[in-house]
C-alpha cells in the first residue's frame, strides 16, 4: 500500500519498490514507475498501484470423474504482471488519494479469473478418467494440463498477466470414497502386517522348537552320560563288594580256624574243669556230711545240757516254794496272776479268804 501525505491542497505519494505506480491526468499516464515519490494535485489526478512481485492464489475445484464420483482438486498458482498499463486498464488497481489503499480488491478478482481459467482443463481431465486414475495419476496430469493451458491463454496475455508456476496440492475424492479406496491398501498393509506377525510367530515357534530340540538333545546326552556314570559306579561298587567279600571270607576262615582251635582248647578246658568240679562237689558233699553230723551231735548235746539245767532249776524252784510261807506264795500267785491279766471285770473276795489272811497276819505279828 502506497503512503499518501497531505500538504495543504497538495498530496505527496511515496510507493514501495514492489509497487508500480501509474499516475493519470486527463486520461493519460503522466508519471509511472516502481517506488516513486512525488507531489500531485488530487483534484486532477487518478493513481493506480500494480504489484511488481509474484502473486500467489490458491483455489479448490470440485469436479466429477468419468464414473460419477466427486473429486476435489486444490491448486496453487504463482503469476506476475508483465504489462502494468494493460493490467490497470482491465482490472481496477486504483488507490484512494487519502489513505493509499485500493478502492476495490483487484487481487481477489485476479484469483477468481485464474480459477475460472483453470477450471476447463481440470474438468476435461477429471471427467474423462475414472476416479482411481484421477487419484493415482491426476496430480501430475492436471499440473501439466494447467501449465500448458494457462501459458497459451491469449486473454491472460492481453491482460498483461503471465503464469510463473502451477502446483496441484491435492487430488482427493469424497471422504467416504477416499475411505473405500484406502480400504484395499489398508487391508493389504494389514494383511502384510499379519503375514509379518505370522512369520515372526512362525520364526519364534521355529526358534522355540530348535531350542526345545537342543534342550532335549542336551538332556539326552546328559542321560546317556548319567547312564554310563551309573554303570561305572555299579562296576566300582561290585568290585568293592567283591574285594570286601574276599577279605571277609579270608577273615571268616581265619576266625573259623581260631574258633576251632579255641573250641578244642575249651573242650580240653571243659573236660579238666568238669573233673575239677566233680572232685570239688565230692569234697563239698563230704564236708557237708561231716558238718551235718557235727551239728547234729552238738545240738543233741546242747539240748541234753539244757534239759538237765531246766530240771535243776525246776527242782530248786520247787524247793524254794516249799520253804516259802503260804501267805507269800499266795501273794506271789496273785501278783503273777495280776501281771498276766489285762483287765479285771469282777473281783470276789470271800470272808473265808479274808479271815485266813487276817489270822495269818495276826499270828506273824504275835510271834516274838
C-alpha positions in Angstrom: 0.0 0.0 0.0 1.3 3.4 -1.0 1.9 6.2 1.6 -0.1 9.3 0.8 0.5 12.5 2.8 -1.5 15.8 2.9 0.2 19.2 2.4 -2.5 21.8 2.3 -4.1 21.4 -1.1 -1.4 19.1 -2.3 -0.6 15.4 -1.8 2.6 13.6 -1.5 2.8 9.9 -2.6 5.5 7.5 -1.8 5.5 4.0 -3.1 7.5 0.9 -2.2 9.9 -0.8 -4.7 7.4 -3.7 -5.2 4.6 -1.3 -6.2 4.3 0.1 -9.7 2.5 3.5 -9.8 0.5 4.8 -12.7 -0.5 8.4 -12.4 -3.2 9.5 -14.7 -4.1 13.1 -15.6 -6.7 13.9 -18.2 -6.9 10.2 -19.1 -3.2 9.9 -19.8 -0.4 8.5 -17.9 1.8 11.4 -16.8 4.0 9.6 -14.4 4.8 5.9 -13.7 7.4 3.7 -12.2 8.1 1.5 -9.2 8.9 3.0 -5.8 8.5 6.6 -6.9 7.7 9.6 -4.7 6.2 13.0 -5.9 3.7 15.8 -5.1 0.5 16.0 -7.0 -2.8 17.8 -7.1 -5.6 15.4 -6.0 -8.3 17.4 -7.9 -7.0 16.3 -11.3 -5.2 13.0 -10.5 -6.1 9.3 -10.6 -3.5 6.8 -9.3 -3.3 3.1 -9.9 -1.0 0.7 -7.9 0.0 -2.6 -9.6 2.1 -5.2 -7.7 5.5 -5.9 -9.1 6.3 -9.1 -7.2 4.9 -12.5 -8.0 1.5 -13.1 -6.5 0.0 -16.5 -5.4 -3.5 -17.7 -5.4 -5.0 -21.0 -4.1 -8.4 -22.3 -5.2 -10.3 -25.5 -4.8 -12.2 -27.1 -7.8 -14.9 -29.7 -7.3 -15.4 -31.9 -10.4 -17.0 -35.3 -11.2 -15.0 -38.2 -12.7 -15.9 -40.5 -15.5 -17.5 -42.9 -13.1 -19.6 -40.1 -11.5 -17.5 -39.7 -8.3 -16.9 -36.3 -6.7 -13.2 -35.2 -6.9 -11.7 -32.2 -5.1 -8.6 -30.6 -6.8 -6.6 -28.0 -4.9 -4.3 -25.8 -7.0 -1.8 -23.1 -6.2 -0.7 -20.6 -8.9 2.0 -18.1 -9.0 1.7 -15.3 -11.5 3.1 -11.8 -12.2 2.0 -8.7 -14.1 4.1 -8.1 -17.2 2.3 -5.1 -18.7 1.1 -2.8 -15.9 -0.8 -0.4 -18.2 -2.8 -3.3 -19.7 -3.5 -4.8 -16.3 -4.6 -1.4 -14.9 -6.8 -1.0 -17.9 -8.5 -4.4 -17.4 -8.5 -4.6 -13.6 -9.2 -1.7 -11.2 -6.0 -1.1 -9.3 -7.0 2.5 -8.4 -6.0 3.6 -4.9 -7.5 6.1 -2.5 -5.8 9.5 -2.6 -6.5 9.8 1.1 -5.2 6.5 2.5 -3.3 5.0 -0.4 -5.4 1.7 -0.2 -7.1 0.0 -3.1 -10.6 1.1 -3.7 -11.5 -2.4 -4.7 -9.9 -5.9 -4.3 -8.0 -6.5 -7.6 -6.1 -9.5 -6.3 -9.3 -11.3 -5.4 -10.7 -10.6 -8.9 -7.4 -12.0 -10.4 -7.7 -15.1 -8.2 -11.2 -15.6 -9.5 -10.0 -15.1 -13.0 -7.2 -17.7 -12.6 -9.6 -20.3 -11.0 -12.0 -19.8 -13.9 -9.3 -20.2 -16.4 -8.0 -23.4 -14.6 -11.5 -24.9 -14.4 -11.7 -26.1 -18.0 -8.5 -28.1 -18.3 -9.1 -29.7 -14.9 -12.7 -30.6 -15.7 -11.6 -32.0 -19.1 -9.1 -34.4 -17.5 -11.2 -35.4 -14.4 -14.4 -36.0 -16.4 -12.6 -38.2 -18.9 -10.9 -40.5 -16.3 -12.1 -42.9 -13.6 -11.7 -41.8 -10.0 -8.9 -44.3 -9.4 -6.8 -42.9 -12.2 -7.6 -39.4 -11.2 -6.5 -40.0 -7.6 -3.4 -42.0 -8.6 -2.1 -40.0 -11.6 -4.2 -36.9 -11.6 -1.9 -34.6 -9.8 0.8 -34.6 -12.5 -1.6 -34.7 -15.4 -3.6 -31.8 -14.1 -0.5 -29.8 -13.4 0.8 -30.3 -16.9 -2.6 -29.5 -18.4 -2.9 -26.3 -16.4 0.6 -25.2 -17.2 0.0 -25.7 -20.9 -3.4 -24.1 -21.0 -2.6 -21.1 -18.9 0.6 -20.3 -20.6 -1.0 -20.3 -24.0 -4.1 -18.4 -23.0 -4.4 -15.3 -25.2 -6.8 -13.4 -22.9 -4.3 -13.6 -20.0 -1.6 -12.3 -22.3 -3.9 -9.5 -23.4 -4.4 -8.6 -19.7 -0.7 -8.3 -19.2 -0.5 -11.4 -16.9 2.0 -14.3 -17.1 2.0 -17.7 -15.3 5.0 -18.4 -13.2 4.4 -21.8 -11.6 1.4 -24.1 -11.1 1.1 -26.7 -8.3 -1.6 -29.3 -7.6 -1.6 -29.6 -3.9 -4.2 -32.3 -3.5 -6.5 -34.5 -5.6 -8.9 -36.4 -3.4 -12.4 -37.9 -3.7 -15.1 -37.5 -1.1 -14.4 -38.7 2.4 -16.5 -42.0 2.0 -15.0 -42.8 -1.3 -11.5 -42.0 -0.1 -12.0 -44.3 2.8 -13.3 -47.0 0.4 -10.3 -46.5 -1.8 -8.0 -46.7 1.2 -9.6 -49.9 2.4 -7.8 -52.3 -0.1 -4.5 -50.7 0.6 -5.2 -50.7 4.3 -6.3 -54.3 4.2 -3.3 -55.2 2.1 -1.0 -53.5 4.6 -2.9 -55.1 7.4 -2.5 -58.4 5.6 1.2 -57.8 5.2 1.4 -56.9 8.8 -0.5 -60.1 9.8 1.8 -62.1 7.5 4.8 -60.4 9.1 3.3 -61.2 12.5 2.6 -64.8 11.5 6.1 -65.0 10.1 7.5 -63.6 13.2 5.4 -66.0 15.3 6.4 -68.9 13.0 10.0 -67.9 13.3 9.6 -67.7 17.1 8.0 -71.1 17.1 10.8 -72.5 14.9 13.4 -71.0 17.2 11.5 -72.3 20.2 11.4 -75.7 18.6 15.1 -75.5 17.9 15.7 -74.5 21.5 13.5 -77.4 22.7 15.3 -79.8 20.4 18.6 -78.5 21.7 17.4 -78.9 25.3 16.2 -82.4 24.6 19.4 -83.3 22.9 21.3 -81.9 25.9 19.1 -83.8 28.3 19.5 -87.0 26.2 23.3 -86.6 26.2 23.2 -85.9 30.0 21.0 -89.0 30.5 23.5 -91.1 28.4 26.4 -89.8 30.5 24.4 -90.4 33.6 23.8 -94.0 32.5 27.5 -94.5 31.8 28.2 -93.0 35.2 25.7 -95.3 36.9 27.1 -98.3 35.1 30.7 -97.3 36.1 29.6 -96.7 39.7 27.9 -100.2 39.7 31.1 -101.8 38.4 33.1 -100.0 41.0 30.7 -100.9 43.8 30.7 -104.6 42.5 34.5 -104.6 42.6 34.4 -103.1 46.1 31.9 -105.7 47.2 33.9 -108.5 45.7 37.0 -107.2 47.5 35.2 -106.9 50.7 33.7 -110.4 50.3 37.2 -111.8 49.6 38.6 -110.0 52.6 35.6 -111.1 54.7 35.9 -114.7 53.5 39.6 -114.7 54.5 38.7 -113.1 57.8 35.9 -115.7 58.4 38.2 -118.6 57.5 40.8 -117.2 59.9 38.1 -116.7 62.6 36.8 -120.2 62.0 40.3 -121.6 62.4 40.8 -119.6 65.5 37.4 -120.7 66.8 38.2 -124.3 66.1 41.4 -124.0 68.0 39.6 -122.2 70.8 36.9 -124.8 70.8 39.4 -127.6 71.1 41.1 -125.7 73.9 37.8 -125.0 75.5 36.9 -128.7 75.1 40.0 -129.7 76.9 39.5 -127.0 79.5 35.9 -128.1 79.9 36.9 -131.7 80.5 39.5 -130.6 83.0 37.0 -128.2 84.6 34.4 -131.0 84.8 36.8 -133.2 86.5 37.7 -130.5 88.9 34.1 -129.7 89.6 33.4 -133.3 90.2 36.2 -133.5 92.7 35.1 -130.3 94.2 31.5 -131.4 94.5 32.6 -134.7 96.1 34.8 -132.8 98.6 31.9 -130.4 99.4 29.5 -133.2 99.8 31.8 -134.9 102.3 32.4 -131.6 104.1 28.6 -131.0 104.4 28.1 -134.5 105.6 30.7 -134.1 108.3 29.3 -130.7 109.2 25.8 -132.1 109.5 27.0 -134.9 111.7 28.9 -132.5 113.9 25.9 -130.1 114.0 23.5 -132.9 115.0 25.9 -134.1 117.7 26.3 -130.6 119.0 22.6 -129.9 119.0 21.9 -133.2 120.8 24.5 -132.5 123.5 23.2 -128.9 123.8 19.6 -130.0 124.3 20.7 -132.6 126.8 22.6 -130.0 128.8 19.6 -127.5 128.5 17.2 -130.2 129.7 19.5 -131.0 132.6 19.7 -127.3 133.5 15.9 -126.9 133.3 15.4 -129.9 135.6 17.8 -128.5 138.1 16.2 -125.1 138.0 12.7 -126.6 138.5 13.9 -128.6 141.4 15.4 -125.6 143.0 12.2 -123.6 142.4 10.1 -126.3 143.9 12.4 -126.5 147.0 12.1 -122.7 147.3 8.4 -122.7 147.2 8.2 -125.4 149.8 10.2 -123.2 152.2 8.1 -120.1 151.3 5.3 -119.3 153.7 1.8 -119.8 152.4 0.9 -116.1 152.5 3.9 -115.2 150.5 3.2 -117.8 147.9 -0.3 -116.6 147.8 0.8 -113.0 147.2 3.2 -114.1 144.5 0.4 -116.1 142.9 -1.9 -113.1 143.0 0.9 -110.9 141.7 1.7 -113.3 138.8 -2.0 -113.6 138.0 -2.4 -109.8 138.0 0.6 -109.4 135.7 -1.0 -111.7 133.2 -4.4 -110.1 133.4 -5.0 -107.1 131.2 -8.4 -106.2 132.7 -10.3 -107.2 135.9 -14.1 -107.0 135.4 -15.1 -108.7 138.7 -13.2 -109.5 141.9 -14.9 -111.7 144.5 -13.3 -111.6 148.0 -14.8 -114.2 150.3 -15.0 -113.9 154.1 -13.1 -117.1 154.5 -10.2 -115.7 152.5 -10.1 -112.6 154.4 -10.3 -114.4 157.7 -7.5 -116.7 156.9 -5.3 -113.8 155.8 -6.0 -111.8 158.9 -5.3 -114.7 161.2 -2.0 -115.4 159.5 -1.1 -111.7 159.7 -2.0 -111.6 163.4 -0.1 -114.8 164.1 3.0 -113.4 162.5 2.8 -110.2 164.5 2.3 -112.0 167.7 5.4 -114.1 167.3 8.4 -112.9 169.2 
